[in-house]
Amino acid sequence: MSEIEITREDSETGGRYVARLDGHAAEMTYSRAGPSRIIIDHTGVPDELRGKSVGKALVERAVQDARAEGFKIIPLCPFAKATLEKHPEWQDVVQ
């Protein structure tokens, strides 16, 4: 299996993480809630990438960025919320 490539598109109001694998793309979108918080509002993974941990990789990348940049994550997206809840080691960035 190929390695998941994740890029981030960021703006003043929000952005998205895009994961590419095997010629397909998945995304996780967020909006900014001030300078120190993002709200993850949607995760979309195409059928071709289901079961390959692509969604988890998107959430994990947001956790890594939150730690590196000092922001908190508010998970409104049901998938992101459930994924974060499964990982107690990520709770330091959840608000």
Backbone hydrogen bonds, N-H to C=O, Kabsch-Sander energy under -0.5 kcal/mol:
donor,donor_aa,acceptor,acceptor_aa,energy
5,E,20,R,-2.3
6,I,4,I,-0.6
7,T,18,V,-2.5
9,E,16,R,-3.1
10,D,8,R,-0.5
11,S,14,G,-2.6
15,G,30,Y,-2.5
16,R,9,E,-2.3
17,Y,28,M,-2.7
18,V,7,T,-2.7
19,A,26,A,-2.6
20,R,5,E,-3.0
21,L,24,H,-2.3
24,H,21,L,-1.9
26,A,19,A,-2.5
27,E,44,G,-2.4
28,M,17,Y,-2.2
29,T,42,H,-2.3
30,Y,15,G,-2.6
31,S,39,I,-2.0
32,R,13,T,-2.6
33,A,37,R,-2.6
37,R,34,G,-0.7
38,I,72,K,-2.3
39,I,31,S,-3.2
40,I,38,I,-0.6
40,I,74,I,-1.8
41,D,29,T,-1.8
41,D,39,I,-0.7
42,H,29,T,-1.2
44,G,27,E,-3.3
49,L,46,P,-2.1
50,R,46,P,-0.6
50,R,47,D,-1.0
52,K,49,L,-1.5
54,V,49,L,-0.6
57,A,53,S,-1.8
58,L,54,V,-1.9
59,V,55,G,-2.0
60,E,56,K,-2.8
61,R,57,A,-2.1
62,A,58,L,-1.8
63,V,59,V,-2.1
64,Q,60,E,-2.4
65,D,61,R,-2.5
66,A,62,A,-2.5
67,R,63,V,-2.3
68,A,64,Q,-2.3
69,E,65,D,-2.6
70,G,66,A,-1.5
71,F,66,A,-1.3
72,K,36,S,-2.6
73,I,93,V,-3.6
74,I,38,I,-3.0
76,L,40,I,-1.7
76,L,74,I,-1.1
77,C,40,I,-2.1
81,K,77,C,-2.7
82,A,78,P,-2.4
83,T,79,F,-2.6
84,L,80,A,-2.6
85,E,81,K,-2.1
86,K,82,A,-1.3
87,H,84,L,-1.2
90,W,87,H,-2.1
91,Q,88,P,-1.3
93,V,90,W,-1.8
94,V,91,Q,-1.0
95,Q,73,I,-2.9
